[in-house]
Amino acid sequence: MAKASIPRGSLEKYACLLGPATVLSGLLTIVISILSNPWFDVLKHALSDMGRVGLSTAWIFNGGLLITSLLALGYAYCLANIFSRKLGVAFLGIYIVAAVSLALIAIFPEGTDPHYYVSLQFFILMTFNLLLFGIALLLESKIRTATASISMFILSLVGSLVVRWPSIASIELYNVAIYAGWFILMFSISRSSGK
């Protein structure tokens, strides 16, 4: 008996839908976690405070991060099909490590020794991912999208290093907003290129 299979084009199409799904999952995780923790103050805390060891509602934040990470990893298949050059696919490795780092933030929540390092790793890798994808898109002659991705990198880097944010959560939310815009940008280019 022959096995049913999903045509490759359909698989790419479904994988590309994981981009907006990643954004939605991440934003819902943050919003639901904030609503579940009335003590949380975006101007005083870090987002990871809502997932710290011993907190009864930590499963909401940490579980949401794990789901978001899995969606982001699935989206890598769509991103790989944007590029025809090997360099673009090679740069995808940084994105994949960043997505794994997001899962590690949940696996090693605040209150564990590795937490600070995996959290910092996620934000550094995602920010530089914007630059690397911009370079890869330039090589693909996708000038407008490349310019947008590189501009997001500059906004993330400068905003993180120059602006005096009132809290860790505020700088995290600033970068999350930029990353969300990048996911939507990549989803847009995957649709326009017929991937």
N, C-alpha and C positions, 0 to 999 in steps of 0.2 A: 504494500500500500504506500503510495507516494505521500510524502510529508507536505503539508501546506506551508508555503513560505510567503513572506512579505516582500513585494518587489522593492528593489534597491531605492528607486525614486521615492516610494512611499515611506521607506524607513528614514530617509533624509528629511522628508517633510515633517514626519512626526518628531524626529530629533530636534529640528529647528523650533518646534513649538515649546521645547523645554527651556528656551531662552526666556520668553515672557513668564513661563511657569516658575523659573528660578527667581525672577524679580518679585513675582507675586508671593511666593513662599517666604522669601526673605523679609519682605515688608510686613506680611501678616504675622510672622514670628515676632518681629519687633513690636508691632502694635498690640497684639494679644498679650505679650509678656508685660508690656507697660500697664495695660489695663488690669492685669492679674497681680500687679505689685504696686499698690497705691503709694507706697513709700518712695518709689523711684522718682528721682528728679533729674531730668536730662541736663540740667545746668550744674549738677553736683557729682553725678555718678558716672560709671562706665557701663556700657551695655552688658558686659559680662557679669556685672553685679547681679543681674537677674538670673544667672545660671550658676551662681556660686555653690560650693559644696555645703550641704546642710539646709539649703533653702527649700521649703516644701513645694514651691512652684517652679523649681529649677528645670524640671523635666520639660516644661513648655518651651523655654528658650533653647535648651540643649537639644531637645528632640527636633525642634524647628530648624536648627542649624544643620543637623544631620540630614534631614530631608532636603533642605536647600542645597547642601553639598552634593548629594546624589543626583539631583536635577541638573546641577551645574556640570557634573562629570558626564552625564548623558548628552548634554548640549555640546560637548567637545566634538562629537561626531559631526554635528552640523557645521561647526567652525572649521573643521578639517577640510570640508568640501568647498569652502569659500576659496581656497588657495589652489593654484596650479603649480606653484613653485615649492620645492622641498623646504626652503627656508621658513616659509609661512607655517608649514606643518611642524617644523622643528620648534618654532617659537611657541607652538601650542603646548609644549611640555611645561612651560612656566605657568600657563593657565591651569593645567591639570594639577600641578603641585599646589597652586593657590587654592583650588577647590578642595583638595585633600586637607590642606591646612585649616580650612573652614570646619571640616569635620573634626579635626583634632582639637579645635577650641571647645567643642562639645564633649569630646572624649576626655580632655584634660581641662575641666572647668576651673573657674577662679577658685583658688584655695589649694590647687595642686601646683607643684614646682614647674612643670613645663608650660603652664598656661600663658605666662607673659610672652614667652618666646614664640609659641605657635600663633598667638594672636598678632604679634608684631610681624611675623613671617607672612601671614595672610595679607595684611594691609600693604606691606612692601611689595610682595609679588604681584598682587592685583594692580597696584599703581604702575609698576614697570611693565606689566602685561599690556597696558594701554599704549605705551610707547612702542613696544615690540610689534604689536599688531599694526600700529600705524606705519611702521617701517615696512612690514610685509605687504600691507595694502598699497603703499607707494610703489613697490616693485611689481604689483599687479596692475598698476596704472589706475587704481581706484582713488584718485586724488582727493575728492571731496570727503570721502569716508576716512581716508588716511589723515587728512587735516583735522577732522573732527576727533579722531581717536588720540592724536598727538596733543591736541588742544586740551582734551580731558586729562591727559597725563600731566600737562603743565599746571592745570587748575588743581589737580589732586596734590601734586608735589609742592607747589608754592603755597597753596592753602594750608597744607599740613605743617610746613616748616616756618612760614612767615606769620600767619595769623595767630593772635593770642586767644585761643579758645577758652571759654569759661570752664570746660570739663572735658574729660576723655570722651564721654558719650556724644558731645556736640561735634567733635572732630570726626568721630566714627560715623555719625549720621551724615555729615558733609560728604565723606568719602563714599558711603553706601549710596548716596544719591547720584554721585558721579558714576559709580559702577553700574547702577541700574540704568542710567542713560546709555552707557556703553553696551549693555546687553541688548537694549532696544535697537541701538544703532546696528549692531551685528545681525540682529533678527531682520532688520529692514534690508540690509545688503544681501542676506541669504535669500530673501524673497525676490528681490529685484534681479538677482543673478540666476533665478530659476532653480536654486538649490533647495 
